[in-house]
């Protein structure tokens, strides 16, 4: 026995000592980690390179402007991120220099919205969509441009410090050369606390707007170093990074304190929780106030120089690298992923659970892993569980001091956490699908063909008994859910099964999807949810008689993909795992999580779902394990409106604004947009429209591209509107809009058009007089021509009638088999059901499907497949009576509307023997091909759809029963 209630004192003491050892180990590990000796945590990085628009992989600087648009400066120009790709900032810099040739090393946005561009070729400014050169001051590195407390900037270049005011006036800032410590070399600049901070040789120095200088040295906590970067965190503290030191000056202090760092710190930023991120010598690290956590990616982040960092509140960290382009850490602060680099032994991960000692158990494709509390690395399962035939753990079920494991091949194992021994409780139960403990502590597990229960899980030798459910032997028992009274509801391949008061009963559902249900769940609001094997999600509340009237969940994403499993968290919300991610329903809205959010992989594993006590959730996928850290914080209620990056009319770049006015030309109107915020780049699209005049509505067009173009607009007033649509979030953003007036040229004004009309009327009058005389002369000639043409038309009519009859035959018959085509044979079936044909005689519909026909095509070619299909049609003609309607229903399926075929005829197999199994020839090929047949007889009230569905269901049973047979419909 291994329940918590029956522990012996010795066992409790042993467990206490084990916990203490774990705690000590965690503390020692934390101490070592604090010394930066721990291996970096591997995270997922998305790369943006040439395929995403960057012409250079040497990315030097990043800037997220006040509208949320990301800018990147590279060795070959300046770019903006439109939500999908990086678009170059085009044009010339006023001095004839092509922007694509700029080596951009620094970017800075002033309070008035202007963006200062520091390049190796000089200082530039971007404003209202245009770039102009400001000064011949080379900018060779990051943090060389800083505020001045107004709308101007300070610029540092080697030993030169200049000030550029809002009007573009450049002034050299005097610096006393006699002050030895104040001699300027090269270094970063930053405006903070009403003063300019920069480096003075190996020290720091400041200058106020009035010119007062101050020197910061060892007396204020600043050691000698080569200082690389200055950064102001959200709390107002100043951070200074150098080759050998990292310093912090709190907002309320006048003395720096040292932060432990062994690497040169090149760039700093902060996340939404105020934690500082540092780009060090080939590493990305995060400071939590006590120690550093180091990060890397599976491609070796340390091989790339991290030049700059920017945090995106939408849940990403952007990295500019010198050689790998721009990287995006997706899911930052939202997801943590576990892969082979963290010790995951294999994927997919099928089951996740936490035991009584706080260890997280993972059941994987091969064996499994454990994650000790506070550990950064996964470890293998205990040796007692690593048997060659104990693989694919479909369910992990903690109970007291034991962990129950249901393996794929129908083995059930109980593992004791104290003795570390494993007991095989059951074997050979069939391919397992699920395992659950009910409210009475009984273990249920379902397999292909059987439902099992263990009533005595705490016994020395528990016993598994097969339950008599009344369902067929081929039933798959996929999962189970409990209602408020403790009754169990099982999702099976033959529908919904309920266990109440010790008895099983099938639950009548309307509709009853073909193939049954793959899962069932009950949310906190009392609603039931059912996922169909064939696809689709349903919801219902049980009726008084226990039946369920199902309502389809009309969500486009859930309709498109396959649903693997349903799970409910402790707050009562529904999670739907599928082949394209996992969807959450909070009672009002759906939200999808996929790789765009940071999920390790989109293809989820059924029932690999676990919620920890802190509310975070673990998911197993076919590519690894993801840990969603704050589920409730990831359900946005709104999307930001798209941002207009650029409006171009012809070759003229327009300044952004509510309205534009330009003279007409034959050029195009081009609008470049960017999506910001939580929009999923892989699925979000732009909806847009151009309204003419005073129109207040119109159809929206959709585009995956963020560059929209209207060719050669006519003169007039227009209003452009755009919004973001994200199907994963099920959200639409507010509308971004601007107006444009296209002024017509003089020759397209109203007065000019009136003159054109008058001249046209005069010309028409003269032409009419000339034309009348001409028409009189032509009338006689036309009468002769009409008579001749009438004779020709009579001949053409006779030819057309013959052609019409030939076309009518082709329209109603299949070109290959000569049988009726689908439309024609279905039309005959409609007439038969309406009683216009075969009155007083039973009407049957037979569906014939050649078995494994694709193998014939793949093996012998489509010509041989066509020959088999033609011969099959000929045999069917010989079998059927003359008044039967035969047609090709589609592909290798034939349809017969057969009057007089008696219902219940015991000789159907004999009647169709030549079709059920026969030999077909095509040249030297002789093939044995079988056929499956489904027969349904028309009943009162049948329509075409219901009759064909019953015949198709019979055909499906014939296929399931082994093919080469006839099945009658129910």
Buried (B, 14 or more C-beta within 10 A) or exposed (E): EBBEEEBEEEBEEBBEEEEEEBEEBBEEBBEEBBEBEBEBBBBBBBBBBEEBBBBBBBBBBBBBBEBBBBBBBBBBBBBBBBBBBBBBBBBBBEEEBEBBEBBBBBBBBBEEEBBBBBBBBBBBBBBEBBBBBBBEBBBBBBBBBBBBBEBBBBBBBEEBBBBBEBEEEBEEBEBEEEEEBBBBEBBBBBBBBEBBBBBBBBBBBBBEEEEEBEBBBEEBBBBEBBBBBBBBBEEEBBBBBBEEBBBBBBEEEEEBEEBEBEBBBBBBBBBBEEBBBBBBEBBBBBBEEEBBBBBBBEEEBBEBBBBBBBBBEBBBBBBBBBEBBBBBBBBBBBBBBBBEBBBBBBBBBBBBBBBBBBBBBBBBBBBBBBBBBEBBBBEBBBEBBBBEEBBBBBBBBBBBBBBBBBBBBBBBBBBBBBBEEBBBBBBEBBBBBBBBBBEEBBBBBBBBBBBBBBEEBBEEEBEBEBBEBEBEEEBBBBBBBBBEEEBBBBBBBBBBBBBBEEEBBBBBBEEBBEBBBBBBBBBEEEBBBBBBBEBBBBBBEBEEEEBBEBEEBEBEBBEEBBBBBBBBBEEBBBBBBBEBBBBBBBEEEBBBBBBBBBBBBBBBBBBBBBBBEEBBBBBBBBBBBBBBBEBEEBBBEEBBBBBBBBBBBBEEBBEBEEEBEBEBBEBEBBBBBBBBBBBBBEBBBBBBBBBEEEEEEEEBEEBEEBBBEBEEBEEEBBBBBBBBBBBBBBBBBEBBBBBBEBEBEEEEEEEEEEEEEEEEEEEEEEEEEEEEEEEEEEEEEEEEEEEEEEEEEEEEEEEEEEEEEEEEEEEBBBEEBEBBBBEBBBBBBEEBBEEEBBEEEBBBBBBBBBBEBEEBBEEBEEEBBBBBBBBBBEBBEEBBEEEBBBBBBEEBBBBBBBBEBEEEBEEBEEBBEBBBBBEBEBEEBEBEBBBBBBBBBBEEEBEBEBBBBBBBBBBBBBBEEEBBBBBBBE
